Amino acid sequence: MRLLLVEDDDRVAAALSAVLARHGFDVVHARGGEEALRRLLPDGAAAPFDVVLLDLGLPDIDGFEVCGRIRRLTSTPVIMVTARADVRSRVHGLNLGADDYVVKPYDTAELLARIHAVSRRTAPAPAAPAGAPAGPGADRPAGGEAGSARAAGTGELSLGPLTIETDTRRVTVRGEAVPLTRKEFDLLALLAQRPGVVFRREQIISEVWRTNWEGTGRTLEVHIASLRSKLALPALIETVRGVGYRLVAPTG
């Protein structure tokens, strides 16, 4: 796995690079945002990166800006690695397109698990055989009498003022487009498959993040908070304490 480490502290970078190399990673070190962006440019001179580890405290460009620019350049998974532990920073980073957010100081085993997790969940899913059920959520556990969202057209779900276009991955509220990150869309689309049905936390993590690792639970909470904020439909996603979440179809 080829990894781009964006870290301005040479001692930290050297220590982390040595650990990653022992676990089979080919690590390229960039000391600042501009260098990282140059290395990510698709010039064909080198193999693409599988993951970017991005420190936010860079000397030349704010790490959040670097993340946004990386996402415009490539779909390579980005893990932010920073001492900024507040929820606002986490939400901001994920909204910019980061795939995960690790707070310093961290355990090396945790970081390695997160790297492998984002690699698995961003890998292209194998094509389903002809006639197979559509998607991993085709067979749901019983959770009430709620039905599926109304199909408003090919690849489109309509729930009151909310419209989800699954083919184009476009979401609108009252006709206004709402930009979502890749995982935010996947999460919303999963819940919208069965409005009113409670999806267990572990089920959501398994289907959206393709992992059962417990540390992903915090990431789920941050994505839920971000969706509620972006969609401006406060009652849309309901928390079922101790179980998970369900989508309540809005009425206006």
GIDA-V607420 format. One record per residue. N is the residue number from 1. RES is the residue in one letter. SS is DSSP state (~ for helix, > for strand, _ for the rest). OMEGA is omega in whole degrees, 0 to 359 (* if undefined). Layout:
<<N	RES	SS	OMEGA> <N	RES	SS	OMEGA>>
This chain:
<<1	M	_	181> <2	R	>	189> <3	L	>	175> <4	L	>	180> <5	L	>	181> <6	V	>	187> <7	E	_	183> <8	D	_	180> <9	D	_	184> <10	D	~	181> <11	R	~	177> <12	V	~	181> <13	A	~	181> <14	A	~	181> <15	A	~	181> <16	L	~	179> <17	S	~	180> <18	A	~	179> <19	V	~	181> <20	L	~	179> <21	A	~	179> <22	R	~	179> <23	H	_	171> <24	G	_	180> <25	F	_	171> <26	D	>	189> <27	V	>	172> <28	V	>	185> <29	H	>	173> <30	A	>	185> <31	R	_	181> <32	G	_	183> <33	G	~	181> <34	E	~	178> <35	E	~	179> <36	A	~	181> <37	L	~	177> <38	R	~	181> <39	R	~	181> <40	L	~	180> <41	L	_	183> <42	P	_	181> <43	D	_	177> <44	G	_	184> <45	A	_	183> <46	A	_	178> <47	A	_	179> <48	P	_	179> <49	F	_	178> <50	D	_	181> <51	V	>	172> <52	V	>	171> <53	L	>	190> <54	L	>	172> <55	D	>	183> <56	L	_	183> <57	G	_	183> <58	L	_	186> <59	P	_	187> <60	D	_	182> <61	I	_	176> <62	D	_	183> <63	G	~	178> <64	F	~	178> <65	E	~	178> <66	V	~	180> <67	C	~	179> <68	G	~	180> <69	R	~	175> <70	I	~	183> <71	R	~	176> <72	R	~	181> <73	L	~	191> <74	T	_	176> <75	S	_	179> <76	T	_	179> <77	P	>	179> <78	V	>	173> <79	I	>	176> <80	M	>	179> <81	V	>	191> <82	T	>	175> <83	A	_	181> <84	R	_	188> <85	A	_	185> <86	D	_	183> <87	V	~	181> <88	R	~	179> <89	S	~	178> <90	R	~	181> <91	V	~	180> <92	H	~	180> <93	G	~	179> <94	L	~	177> <95	N	~	179> <96	L	_	177> <97	G	_	176> <98	A	_	181> <99	D	_	178> <100	D	>	188> <101	Y	>	182> <102	V	>	183> <103	V	>	175> <104	K	_	352> <105	P	_	182> <106	Y	_	174> <107	D	_	182> <108	T	~	179> <109	A	~	178> <110	E	~	180> <111	L	~	179> <112	L	~	179> <113	A	~	180> <114	R	~	178> <115	I	~	180> <116	H	~	180> <117	A	~	181> <118	V	~	178> <119	S	~	179> <120	R	~	188> <121	R	~	176> <122	T	~	177> <123	A	_	180> <124	P	_	179> <125	A	_	178> <126	P	_	181> <127	A	_	180> <128	A	_	177> <129	P	_	179> <130	A	_	178> <131	G	_	180> <132	A	_	177> <133	P	_	184> <134	A	_	171> <135	G	_	182> <136	P	_	182> <137	G	_	184> <138	A	_	181> <139	D	_	185> <140	R	_	171> <141	P	_	181> <142	A	_	180> <143	G	_	181> <144	G	_	185> <145	E	_	181> <146	A	_	179> <147	G	_	179> <148	S	_	176> <149	A	_	181> <150	R	>	177> <151	A	>	182> <152	A	>	180> <153	G	>	181> <154	T	_	178> <155	G	_	185> <156	E	>	176> <157	L	>	181> <158	S	>	179> <159	L	>	183> <160	G	_	181> <161	P	_	183> <162	L	>	176> <163	T	>	179> <164	I	>	178> <165	E	>	186> <166	T	_	180> <167	D	_	183> <168	T	_	181> <169	R	_	180> <170	R	>	179> <171	V	>	177> <172	T	>	173> <173	V	>	185> <174	R	_	176> <175	G	_	181> <176	E	>	181> <177	A	>	178> <178	V	_	180> <179	P	_	179> <180	L	_	173> <181	T	_	182> <182	R	~	183> <183	K	~	176> <184	E	~	179> <185	F	~	181> <186	D	~	180> <187	L	~	180> <188	L	~	181> <189	A	~	178> <190	L	~	181> <191	L	~	183> <192	A	~	178> <193	Q	_	181> <194	R	_	178> <195	P	_	179> <196	G	_	180> <197	V	_	180> <198	V	_	174> <199	F	>	178> <200	R	>	180> <201	R	~	182> <202	E	~	178> <203	Q	~	179> <204	I	~	181> <205	I	~	180> <206	S	~	186> <207	E	~	182> <208	V	~	183> <209	W	_	178> <210	R	_	178> <211	T	_	174> <212	N	_	182> <213	W	_	188> <214	E	_	183> <215	G	_	179> <216	T	~	183> <217	G	~	180> <218	R	~	177> <219	T	~	177> <220	L	~	181> <221	E	~	180> <222	V	~	179> <223	H	~	177> <224	I	~	180> <225	A	~	180> <226	S	~	178> <227	L	~	180> <228	R	~	181> <229	S	~	184> <230	K	~	184> <231	L	~	180> <232	A	_	174> <233	L	_	191> <234	P	_	184> <235	A	_	186> <236	L	_	183> <237	I	>	184> <238	E	>	175> <239	T	>	175> <240	V	>	190> <241	R	_	178> <242	G	_	183> <243	V	_	184> <244	G	>	185> <245	Y	>	172> <246	R	>	178> <247	L	>	177> <248	V	_	184> <249	A	_	179> <250	P	_	183> <251	T	_	181> <252	G	_	*>>
